[in-house]
C-alpha cells in the first residue's frame, strides 16, 4: 500500500507520521486490496483537520475529521475510513449472495 502524508500550513513531524502508521493496520484488517492512502493534515485557526482518501479495488473512499488535537483528528479519520470500507465490503458480499439466491430460484 502506498501512503502519502502531506501537510498544509503544518509540519508533518515524525511523531504524526508514526501515529498514522500505527493506525493503518486497522484499515488493512478490514479490506485487503487497498492500493493507496492519501492523507492531508491542515490547520485553520484552532481547528486541526485531517482528510483522507483510500483507493481500493473497486472503491474510492474519502473522509474528513476535525478536532482541537491533530492526533484525535487522525483517530476519527481512521474510524470513518474503516466504517466506509466495512460498508463497501458488506455490499460486495451481500451482492454476491443475492446472485446465488437468484440462480437457485431461477
Secondary structure, DSSP 8 states (H G I E B T S, - for coil): -EEEEEEESS---HHHHHHHHHHHHHHHHH-S-EEEEEEEEEEETTEEEEEEEEEETTEEEEEEEEESSHHHHHHHHHHHHHHHHHHHHHHHHHHHHHHHHHHHH-
